[in-house]
Amino acid sequence: MTDLERDKLLKKNINKYKRIFKNIDEDKKTFIEKLYVEAAFMEQTLFELQERIKEEGAVKTFTNGNGFEVVQEHPASKTYNTMIRNYNGIIKTLIEHIPEDAEEDEFTKWLDK
């Protein structure tokens, strides 16, 4: 995926969140915007990590300095596992702040895609 494609996809995901939270209270707006920008970035990164893990596997075999083969968790797997936990926390927080009028409209449309 090129940088241009990556940026375009990120903007598309951010716009999905903007539609969901368009009627959020002004006092929460800055807080929520920061969270959904991070969530959109994480979604994209998680997808890329997932693709890498599919291609290369969840574990990697290395030869250490003594010539022994060592099987370790792939660095992408480690990053994925950490990020998915953080992403779930952000999504949980965002769900708690979805405006009532958006709950059935934009959020359900987004989930259906």
Backbone as CSV, one residue per row, in Angstrom:
resi,resn,N_x,N_y,N_z,CA_x,CA_y,CA_z,C_x,C_y,C_z
1,MET,0.851,-1.170,0.000,0.000,0.000,0.000,0.902,1.241,0.000
2,THR,0.631,2.154,-0.913,1.441,3.368,-1.001,1.029,4.353,0.088
3,ASP,1.880,5.340,0.323,1.563,6.366,1.319,0.296,7.123,0.947
4,LEU,0.116,7.389,-0.339,-1.072,8.103,-0.807,-2.335,7.285,-0.541
5,GLU,-2.281,5.995,-0.831,-3.424,5.112,-0.560,-3.702,5.034,0.939
6,ARG,-2.644,4.973,1.714,-2.761,4.902,3.169,-3.429,6.168,3.713
7,ASP,-2.990,7.336,3.227,-3.578,8.606,3.668,-5.044,8.718,3.266
8,LYS,-5.357,8.273,2.068,-6.732,8.329,1.570,-7.649,7.445,2.420
9,LEU,-7.186,6.245,2.735,-7.963,5.328,3.562,-8.140,5.879,4.974
10,LEU,-7.095,6.483,5.516,-7.174,7.070,6.848,-8.216,8.184,6.878
11,LYS,-8.196,9.065,5.887,-9.183,10.153,5.820,-10.598,9.599,5.705
12,LYS,-10.760,8.532,4.936,-12.076,7.907,4.778,-12.582,7.383,6.123
13,ASN,-11.705,6.712,6.870,-12.091,6.189,8.186,-12.394,7.310,9.172
14,ILE,-11.607,8.370,9.143,-11.856,9.510,10.030,-13.209,10.128,9.705
15,ASN,-13.533,10.238,8.430,-14.824,10.807,8.032,-16.002,9.958,8.499
16,LYS,-15.822,8.637,8.562,-16.880,7.772,9.104,-17.166,8.153,10.558
17,TYR,-16.097,8.319,11.317,-16.259,8.702,12.721,-16.857,10.099,12.850
18,LYS,-16.441,11.020,11.996,-16.988,12.387,12.042,-18.500,12.370,11.873
19,ARG,-18.990,11.546,10.950,-20.443,11.464,10.740,-21.142,10.903,11.977
20,ILE,-20.538,9.925,12.597,-21.142,9.326,13.789,-21.213,10.339,14.925
21,PHE,-20.153,11.134,15.084,-20.056,12.052,16.217,-20.349,13.506,15.849
22,LYS,-21.057,13.729,14.743,-21.305,15.104,14.305,-22.139,15.905,15.299
23,ASN,-22.971,15.251,16.095,-23.832,15.960,17.049,-23.350,15.838,18.492
24,ILE,-22.076,15.585,18.663,-21.523,15.436,20.015,-21.488,16.799,20.704
25,ASP,-21.657,16.814,22.005,-21.596,18.059,22.774,-20.257,18.742,22.555
26,GLU,-20.279,20.052,22.490,-19.059,20.831,22.247,-17.997,20.584,23.316
27,ASP,-18.418,20.392,24.563,-17.442,20.184,25.634,-16.713,18.839,25.512
28,LYS,-17.262,17.906,24.748,-16.626,16.599,24.555,-15.948,16.475,23.195
29,LYS,-16.210,17.421,22.311,-15.802,17.301,20.911,-14.293,17.088,20.727
30,THR,-13.464,17.897,21.368,-12.013,17.785,21.207,-11.518,16.428,21.692
31,PHE,-12.014,16.011,22.824,-11.648,14.715,23.409,-12.020,13.571,22.464
32,ILE,-13.240,13.592,21.963,-13.731,12.528,21.086,-12.991,12.533,19.751
33,GLU,-12.730,13.721,19.200,-12.001,13.812,17.926,-10.622,13.168,18.031
34,LYS,-9.929,13.448,19.117,-8.603,12.846,19.306,-8.703,11.326,19.366
35,LEU,-9.722,10.835,20.043,-9.888,9.385,20.160,-10.204,8.742,18.817
36,TYR,-11.109,9.346,18.047,-11.452,8.677,16.789,-10.373,8.804,15.726
37,VAL,-9.553,9.835,15.802,-8.406,9.910,14.890,-7.426,8.784,15.224
38,GLU,-7.191,8.565,16.506,-6.319,7.459,16.922,-6.915,6.109,16.531
39,ALA,-8.225,5.958,16.718,-8.884,4.698,16.360,-8.748,4.416,14.868
40,ALA,-8.933,5.435,14.044,-8.813,5.260,12.592,-7.389,4.850,12.215
41,PHE,-6.409,5.503,12.829,-5.010,5.148,12.574,-4.734,3.707,13.001
42,MET,-5.239,3.341,14.169,-5.015,1.989,14.673,-5.676,0.947,13.776
43,GLU,-6.877,1.231,13.276,-7.556,0.294,12.383,-6.683,-0.005,11.171
44,GLN,-6.147,1.037,10.607,-5.306,0.892,9.422,-4.028,0.121,9.750
45,THR,-3.393,0.479,10.850,-2.161,-0.186,11.254,-2.411,-1.653,11.589
46,LEU,-3.505,-1.921,12.284,-3.847,-3.303,12.617,-4.065,-4.131,11.357
47,PHE,-4.716,-3.549,10.366,-4.924,-4.253,9.099,-3.580,-4.594,8.452
48,GLU,-2.673,-3.616,8.422,-1.358,-3.841,7.813,-0.559,-4.893,8.582
49,LEU,-0.622,-4.840,9.905,0.066,-5.843,10.721,-0.524,-7.230,10.485
50,GLN,-1.833,-7.285,10.383,-2.506,-8.555,10.146,-2.069,-9.164,8.810
51,GLU,-1.969,-8.332,7.790,-1.514,-8.811,6.481,-0.086,-9.348,6.561
52,ARG,0.748,-8.643,7.298,2.143,-9.078,7.446,2.228,-10.413,8.184
53,ILE,1.415,-10.563,9.218,1.398,-11.813,9.984,0.898,-12.964,9.110
54,LYS,-0.106,-12.697,8.275,-0.604,-13.732,7.358,0.495,-14.177,6.396
55,GLU,1.271,-13.226,5.909,2.335,-13.536,4.951,3.521,-14.244,5.598
56,GLU,3.940,-13.754,6.773,5.188,-14.221,7.373,5.003,-15.176,8.544
57,GLY,3.772,-15.295,9.048,3.512,-16.166,10.184,3.610,-15.429,11.510
58,ALA,3.011,-16.013,12.540,2.969,-15.389,13.860,4.263,-15.581,14.644
59,VAL,5.057,-16.569,14.235,6.353,-16.797,14.876,7.441,-16.743,13.813
60,LYS,8.631,-16.442,14.254,9.759,-16.320,13.333,10.934,-17.105,13.916
61,THR,11.662,-17.785,13.050,12.835,-18.538,13.475,14.077,-17.699,13.200
62,PHE,14.866,-17.496,14.236,16.101,-16.726,14.137,17.275,-17.627,14.491
63,THR,18.432,-17.295,13.963,19.657,-17.968,14.380,20.400,-16.995,15.283
64,ASN,20.638,-17.423,16.518,21.316,-16.518,17.450,22.829,-16.526,17.202
65,GLY,23.554,-15.764,17.974,24.998,-15.631,17.810,25.771,-16.927,17.982
66,ASN,25.204,-17.888,18.704,25.869,-19.175,18.919,25.508,-20.202,17.849
67,GLY,24.720,-19.799,16.859,24.346,-20.702,15.780,23.123,-21.556,16.059
68,PHE,22.450,-21.313,17.176,21.247,-22.072,17.504,20.019,-21.392,16.911
69,GLU,19.090,-22.224,16.448,17.835,-21.677,15.949,16.903,-21.422,17.121
70,VAL,16.315,-20.238,17.126,15.410,-19.824,18.192,14.089,-19.409,17.550
71,VAL,12.987,-19.927,18.094,11.663,-19.550,17.606,11.110,-18.488,18.548
72,GLN,10.743,-17.348,17.967,10.205,-16.244,18.763,8.933,-15.719,18.117
73,GLU,8.148,-15.031,18.935,6.968,-14.357,18.411,7.417,-13.303,17.401
74,HIS,6.745,-13.259,16.275,7.063,-12.276,15.235,6.839,-10.878,15.820
75,PRO,7.742,-9.936,15.567,7.558,-8.571,16.081,6.209,-7.961,15.687
76,ALA,5.702,-8.290,14.503,4.396,-7.776,14.079,3.280,-8.348,14.955
77,SER,3.421,-9.599,15.387,2.423,-10.210,16.275,2.397,-9.514,17.624
78,LYS,3.573,-9.233,18.128,3.679,-8.558,19.421,3.042,-7.166,19.354
79,THR,3.356,-6.435,18.305,2.793,-5.098,18.117,1.282,-5.178,17.940
80,TYR,0.831,-6.137,17.149,-0.604,-6.318,16.909,-1.343,-6.574,18.226
81,ASN,-0.825,-7.492,19.029,-1.486,-7.840,20.289,-1.585,-6.654,21.237
82,THR,-0.547,-5.854,21.306,-0.576,-4.667,22.160,-1.563,-3.643,21.617
83,MET,-1.495,-3.407,20.309,-2.340,-2.379,19.710,-3.815,-2.753,19.741
84,ILE,-4.149,-4.020,19.557,-5.560,-4.421,19.544,-6.192,-4.190,20.916
85,ARG,-5.429,-4.382,21.978,-5.943,-4.101,23.327,-6.223,-2.611,23.493
86,ASN,-5.288,-1.790,23.047,-5.475,-0.344,23.140,-6.636,0.120,22.262
87,TYR,-6.737,-0.444,21.079,-7.824,-0.108,20.152,-9.179,-0.447,20.781
88,ASN,-9.282,-1.624,21.374,-10.539,-2.017,22.016,-10.938,-1.045,23.116
89,GLY,-9.968,-0.554,23.869,-10.254,0.432,24.907,-10.782,1.734,24.327
90,ILE,-10.179,2.178,23.236,-10.631,3.413,22.588,-12.040,3.231,22.032
91,ILE,-12.285,2.113,21.365,-13.610,1.857,20.791,-14.666,1.799,21.890
92,LYS,-14.341,1.167,22.999,-15.289,1.094,24.118,-15.638,2.501,24.600
93,THR,-14.640,3.346,24.731,-14.875,4.726,25.160,-15.712,5.475,24.133
94,LEU,-15.402,5.309,22.858,-16.172,5.988,21.811,-17.630,5.533,21.808
95,ILE,-17.857,4.250,21.954,-19.229,3.728,21.964,-20.030,4.350,23.101
96,GLU,-19.392,4.529,24.239,-20.075,5.129,25.389,-20.483,6.574,25.129
97,HIS,-19.846,7.238,24.161,-20.117,8.653,23.894,-20.857,8.906,22.581
98,ILE,-21.367,7.863,21.959,-22.119,8.058,20.713,-23.402,8.818,21.042
99,PRO,-23.650,9.907,20.325,-24.904,10.641,20.554,-26.103,9.740,20.251
100,GLU,-27.162,9.901,21.024,-28.322,9.023,20.873,-28.893,9.053,19.466
101,ASP,-28.923,10.216,18.843,-29.496,10.306,17.499,-28.637,9.604,16.456
102,ALA,-27.371,9.380,16.750,-26.474,8.720,15.793,-26.428,7.217,15.993
103,GLU,-26.874,6.759,17.147,-26.737,5.343,17.470,-27.340,4.436,16.410
104,GLU,-28.533,4.741,15.964,-29.185,3.858,15.008,-28.835,4.210,13.576
105,ASP,-28.422,5.435,13.327,-28.180,5.861,11.955,-26.782,5.500,11.486
106,GLU,-25.845,6.367,11.731,-24.494,6.233,11.190,-23.747,5.025,11.743
107,PHE,-23.877,4.784,13.037,-23.112,3.692,13.628,-23.535,2.348,13.048
108,THR,-24.852,2.146,12.887,-25.306,0.873,12.330,-24.904,0.741,10.872
109,LYS,-24.954,1.807,10.127,-24.503,1.767,8.730,-23.025,1.394,8.673
110,TRP,-22.246,1.997,9.568,-20.808,1.754,9.585,-20.507,0.298,9.940
111,LEU,-21.246,-0.232,10.902,-21.028,-1.622,11.297,-21.415,-2.590,10.183
112,ASP,-22.397,-2.219,9.392,-22.858,-3.089,8.310,-21.882,-3.168,7.151
113,LYS,-20.948,-2.216,7.046,-20.006,-2.195,5.914,-18.908,-3.202,6.078
